[in-house]
């Protein structure tokens, strides 16, 4: 006689713990924010060919007086950026460094920042409105590279801090630079505007910020470049930043100023 088959009931699904439910919710929220900041928004030019970001203008008007009151500063050098594409590259001491390029133009600026910034509450929505470009912590984010190139080719501006994080060193040395600035500038034939804070900002102490003249890396245009060539171009920009700061200090010393 055939043996009777017994049906084994499926095991009931395990109920998630409260901690697991919270973890899933956090991950869904993180993914929502990441998706919102994919493909940074572009800002079409107006009749005068200028790319305005209304929300960034609002933040500039609102926050600049507060910034200046707490961390006073004075800009020197090439303090008026021309309309159209350019790449701002500066050293990084504090979160307020983002305000300095804003004082040179009324056009919008796409900031390159760590992806974690665009996952933070409130900041992720700001990122959407200003077309911020998030990069992975390890710097190997091909999508971010394509986004940056797309922005520059659309004749819009980008700002980046190659040190990657705030410099907390006690000496005058920059942190090691991450690559990217030279690649963006060369592939899109965009000018680079270097800017350097003379020293670490301190509350209620005047900080001097010097902007260099636009640099065109024409010696690298229309060539097949190797990673070593891009590294060489990045190092050239790094040395130019040192030179910019030292020349400014020397000029102040010559005038008897500290």
HELIX and SHEET records of a PDB file:
HELIX    1   1 UNK A   18  UNK A   36  1                                  19    
HELIX    2   2 UNK A   54  UNK A   70  1                                  17    
HELIX    3   3 UNK A   95  UNK A   97  5                                   3    
HELIX    4   4 UNK A   98  UNK A  102  1                                   5    
HELIX    5   5 UNK A  115  UNK A  119  5                                   5    
HELIX    6   6 UNK A  123  UNK A  130  1                                   8    
HELIX    7   7 UNK A  142  UNK A  153  1                                  12    
HELIX    8   8 UNK A  181  UNK A  188  1                                   8    
HELIX    9   9 UNK A  218  UNK A  220  5                                   3    
HELIX   10  10 UNK A  227  UNK A  254  1                                  28    
SHEET    1   A 7 UNK A  73  UNK A  77  0                                        
SHEET    2   A 7 UNK A 207  UNK A 211  1                                        
SHEET    3   A 7 UNK A 191  UNK A 197 -1                                        
SHEET    4   A 7 UNK A  86  UNK A  90  1                                        
SHEET    5   A 7 UNK A 157  UNK A 160  1                                        
SHEET    6   A 7 UNK A 109  UNK A 114  1                                        
SHEET    7   A 7 UNK A 133  UNK A 135  1                                        
END                                                                             
